[in-house]
């Protein structure tokens, strides 16, 4: 009888945790507007990020890290942006205890985003760059600290369906039957890298 009671309690605990998680990620202020097409976890247990891609042409980065370091950077950026001080304050008050999230692209920079559904993504954790592929036949590189598009890659003749970052290369596969290799650029010039 004791094991049944323990099982029942454990089941309620899991249900409660699932309900809490659903409420956090389904918050209207930060959820996607359309279907989610891809979802991946990155990082370590103490610094874990969840990234979602959507038919709404955006990505969301969710900071599940114990210290929410990336989430703190996002909030600071919002506060420093003179156009969103009031919105940042309201979001901070409404989002106490919630998982911090960043939209790529930011609302103010929507023109930087994909022109069609985002179908896939991968991350270069060394450089904190998120890559996305889309049905608009392009790949984009996103700064995970600001949500800004850093670069757009063109070359596929059809929808981009899969991405994979390995070493200093980005591999993309598309509906055109091609796998393309892209050398990842860094923010550090080669001569600076060699001198270090």
N, C-alpha and C positions, 0 to 999 in steps of 0.2 A: 504494500500500500504506500509505503514511503517513497518508493521509486516512481510510482504513478504520479504522486503529488509533485515530486521534483521534475518529472518530465513535463507536467502541465505548466509548472512555473517557467521552465526553460522555454517551452513553446510560446508562452505569453511574452517572455522577454524578447524572443526573436521577432514576434509579430509587432511588438512595440518599437523595436529598433527599425524594422522595415517601414513602419508607418512614419517614424521620425525622419528617416532618409528620404522617403517619398515626398514628405512635406518640404524638406529643405531644397530638393532639386526641382520641385514643381512650383516653386515660388514664382508668381507671375512677373515679377520684376527682372528675373534672370533666366527664365526658361526659354527654350526655342519656340518659335511661332509655328513651325511645321514639323514633320516627321524627322526623327533622328536617324541618320544613315550609317553612322560609325561611332564607336565608343572604345577608348583605350585608357589604361592606367599607365603612368610613367613614374619613375623615381623609386625611392625607398619607402619603407614603412613610416619613417619620421618625416619624410618630405614627399608625400604622395600627391600626384596630380591626376585628375581625371579630365580627359578631353573628349568633347562630343562635337560631331559635325552634323549638319542638318540640311534639309531641303530649303530652309529659309536663307541659304547662301552664307551662313555664318558658322563660326566655331565658338565653343565656350571652353574656357580652361577653369577647372574647379580645383581650389587648393584644399586638399584634405590633410595636409601636414599638421602635425601636432602644434607647431608654432605659427602656422599660417604666414610664413615669411613673405611669400609672393603676394598673398592677399593684402598684407600690410603695405607693400609697395604700390599696389593698385589703388588702395584707399588714399595714400599720400599723393599719388599722381592726380587723383580726382580733386583733392583739396587744393592742389597747386594750380589746377586749371581754372582760370578766372570765370569761365563760362559755366562751370558746373559746381560751384561751391555750395549752393543751396541744395542741389540734387544729391551731392555727396553726403552732406549732413543728414538729409532725410533718409538716404539709403543706409547710412551708418546706424541711425537710430532704429530703423525698421528691421535691419538685418542683424541685430545683436544675437550672437549665438548661432548664426547660420554660416554655411560654407561660403567663403568668398569666391566670386566668379568674375572672369573677364571675358568680354565679347570681342571677337576678331571678325570684322573690323569694328571699331568703336562707331557708335551712331553718327558722330560728327564727321567720320571719315568713311562713310558707307561706299563712296565711289571707289575706294581702294579694294573693295571686296570682289568676290567671284560674281560672274554674271549668270550663273546657273547653280544647281545644287552642288554642295560639297559632298563628295563621295568617299574620300579617304584622307587619312592624315598620318604623319609620323613625326617624331621629335628628335632633334640632335640635342641630347641632354648636356653635352659639353659646352655648347655655345648658347643654350637656352633659346633655340630657334625652333618654331613649330612649322612644319610644311603641310600644305593641303593640296589636294587634287580635286578637280571639279569636272562636271559635264560641260563646262565652257572650254574644255581642252587645254586648260592652263594649270600650272602649279604655282603656289605662292609661298613665300617665306615670311613668317610673322614673328615680330619681336614679342616674346612672352611677357616682358615687363610693361610695355606700353600698348600692346594690341594693334600696333601699326604694321602695315605691309611694308616689308623691306625690299622685296624683289618679286617680280613675276617672271616665270619661266614659260616660254611657248615652244612648241615643237611637235606635239601630237596632233594627228589629223582627226581624232575622235575623243570621246569621253575618257578621262583619266579614272582608272578603277582601283589602282593599288599603288602604295608608296612604301619604300623601305629605306631607312638611313643606315649606312654601314661605313664605318671609318669616316673618310672625308668625301663619300659619294652618296648621292641620292638616286635611288632606282625608282623608275615609274613605269607602270604597265597600263596600257589603254585598250579601248575597244578597237583601235586600229591594228591590233595584233603586234605592236612593237613594245619592246622594253627599252627604255632610254636610260642612260647614265648621265648624271649631272655632277660636275665637280662643285662641291660646296665652297662658296667663297667665305672668307673670314673677314672680320673687321680689322685684323692686324695685317699690315703689309709684310711681305715675305722677308724683306731685309730686317724688319724689327723682330720677327719671329726667330731668325737665325742668330741675331745678336743677343737674344735673351739667354 
